[in-house]
Amino acid sequence: MRTKLPDQIKSLVLQQWLQGTSRDAIATNNGLSAGAVTSIVSEWRQVLGSATAFELRELARNLKRVTLSPAQCTVGVRAALAMVKL
């Protein structure tokens, strides 16, 4: 019988997946099987929509690469939009 994983573990798995961490590394980091990681990500992708989930992952990976936080990115976008309006 499968036991339900706590939402906190699912959240950690999804955060690591969004950061671009490999499935096997996520499994090791959280004491899960690779299949459990795949199931968590697949369930989330199904709810959110596969294309949106992958776009979010790409955004997160790119922000990490250029060392920007989501908050910093938001401020930058707002500033750019304000300048366009001028």
C-alpha atoms as a printed R data frame, in Angstrom:
   type eleno elety resid chain resno      x      y       z
1  ATOM     1    CA   MET     A     1  0.000  0.000   0.000
2  ATOM     2    CA   ARG     A     2  1.329  3.428  -0.943
3  ATOM     3    CA   THR     A     3  1.586  6.038   1.748
4  ATOM     4    CA   LYS     A     4  0.795  9.649   0.966
5  ATOM     5    CA   LEU     A     5  3.877 11.845   0.981
6  ATOM     6    CA   PRO     A     6  3.708 15.004   3.080
7  ATOM     7    CA   ASP     A     7  3.096 18.202   1.141
8  ATOM     8    CA   GLN     A     8  6.375 19.569   2.523
9  ATOM     9    CA   ILE     A     9  8.338 16.788   0.764
10 ATOM    10    CA   LYS     A    10  6.409 17.348  -2.461
11 ATOM    11    CA   SER     A    11  7.174 21.054  -2.251
12 ATOM    12    CA   LEU     A    12 10.908 20.378  -1.786
13 ATOM    13    CA   VAL     A    13 10.894 18.010  -4.753
14 ATOM    14    CA   LEU     A    14  9.181 20.582  -6.958
15 ATOM    15    CA   GLN     A    15 11.531 23.369  -5.851
16 ATOM    16    CA   GLN     A    16 14.547 21.252  -6.733
17 ATOM    17    CA   TRP     A    17 13.005 20.219 -10.062
18 ATOM    18    CA   LEU     A    18 12.330 23.857 -10.922
19 ATOM    19    CA   GLN     A    19 15.972 24.655 -10.151
20 ATOM    20    CA   GLY     A    20 17.026 22.105 -12.745
21 ATOM    21    CA   THR     A    21 18.218 19.398 -10.348
22 ATOM    22    CA   SER     A    22 18.227 15.922 -11.893
23 ATOM    23    CA   ARG     A    23 15.595 13.384 -10.922
24 ATOM    24    CA   ASP     A    24 18.167 11.053  -9.360
25 ATOM    25    CA   ALA     A    25 19.719 13.857  -7.314
26 ATOM    26    CA   ILE     A    26 16.292 14.969  -6.091
27 ATOM    27    CA   ALA     A    27 15.530 11.389  -5.082
28 ATOM    28    CA   THR     A    28 18.790 11.108  -3.152
29 ATOM    29    CA   ASN     A    29 18.353 14.522  -1.499
30 ATOM    30    CA   ASN     A    30 14.902 13.620  -0.213
31 ATOM    31    CA   GLY     A    31 15.229  9.909   0.504
32 ATOM    32    CA   LEU     A    32 12.807  8.969  -2.263
33 ATOM    33    CA   SER     A    33 12.880  6.665  -5.242
34 ATOM    34    CA   ALA     A    34 13.381  8.163  -8.685
35 ATOM    35    CA   GLY     A    35  9.904  6.918  -9.553
36 ATOM    36    CA   ALA     A    36  8.401  8.851  -6.638
37 ATOM    37    CA   VAL     A    37 10.081 12.028  -7.891
38 ATOM    38    CA   THR     A    38  8.719 11.411 -11.390
39 ATOM    39    CA   SER     A    39  5.234 10.860  -9.970
40 ATOM    40    CA   ILE     A    40  5.315 14.085  -7.946
41 ATOM    41    CA   VAL     A    41  6.507 16.146 -10.910
42 ATOM    42    CA   SER     A    42  4.069 14.463 -13.303
43 ATOM    43    CA   GLU     A    43  1.133 15.083 -10.985
44 ATOM    44    CA   TRP     A    44  2.074 18.755 -10.654
45 ATOM    45    CA   ARG     A    45  2.590 19.110 -14.413
46 ATOM    46    CA   GLN     A    46 -0.803 17.556 -15.058
47 ATOM    47    CA   VAL     A    47 -2.529 20.035 -12.739
48 ATOM    48    CA   LEU     A    48 -0.605 23.056 -14.000
49 ATOM    49    CA   GLY     A    49 -0.206 22.087 -17.630
50 ATOM    50    CA   SER     A    50  2.936 20.577 -19.074
51 ATOM    51    CA   ALA     A    51  3.965 23.587 -21.157
52 ATOM    52    CA   THR     A    52  3.550 26.004 -18.247
53 ATOM    53    CA   ALA     A    53  5.508 23.716 -15.913
54 ATOM    54    CA   PHE     A    54  8.442 23.526 -18.317
55 ATOM    55    CA   GLU     A    55  8.344 27.293 -18.918
56 ATOM    56    CA   LEU     A    56  8.534 27.867 -15.161
57 ATOM    57    CA   ARG     A    57 11.475 25.472 -14.934
58 ATOM    58    CA   GLU     A    58 13.296 27.296 -17.727
59 ATOM    59    CA   LEU     A    59 12.634 30.651 -16.073
60 ATOM    60    CA   ALA     A    60 13.917 29.395 -12.719
61 ATOM    61    CA   ARG     A    61 17.019 27.874 -14.295
62 ATOM    62    CA   ASN     A    62 17.786 31.088 -16.204
63 ATOM    63    CA   LEU     A    63 17.287 33.244 -13.117
64 ATOM    64    CA   LYS     A    64 19.661 30.986 -11.210
65 ATOM    65    CA   ARG     A    65 22.210 31.167 -14.038
66 ATOM    66    CA   VAL     A    66 22.240 34.973 -14.005
67 ATOM    67    CA   THR     A    67 21.973 35.075 -10.187
68 ATOM    68    CA   LEU     A    68 18.681 36.947 -10.001
69 ATOM    69    CA   SER     A    69 15.908 36.237  -7.547
70 ATOM    70    CA   PRO     A    70 12.285 36.203  -8.762
71 ATOM    71    CA   ALA     A    71 11.737 39.438  -6.800
72 ATOM    72    CA   GLN     A    72 14.676 41.120  -8.551
73 ATOM    73    CA   CYS     A    73 13.352 39.952 -11.911
74 ATOM    74    CA   THR     A    74  9.949 41.426 -11.115
75 ATOM    75    CA   VAL     A    75 11.456 44.787 -10.206
76 ATOM    76    CA   GLY     A    76 13.452 44.757 -13.439
77 ATOM    77    CA   VAL     A    77 10.417 43.959 -15.568
78 ATOM    78    CA   ARG     A    78  8.382 46.686 -13.864
79 ATOM    79    CA   ALA     A    79 11.171 49.201 -14.425
80 ATOM    80    CA   ALA     A    80 11.477 48.196 -18.082
81 ATOM    81    CA   LEU     A    81  7.711 48.522 -18.607
82 ATOM    82    CA   ALA     A    82  7.718 51.940 -16.943
83 ATOM    83    CA   MET     A    83 10.502 53.087 -19.271
84 ATOM    84    CA   VAL     A    84  8.591 51.822 -22.306
85 ATOM    85    CA   LYS     A    85  5.566 53.875 -21.249
86 ATOM    86    CA   LEU     A    86  7.711 57.011 -21.128
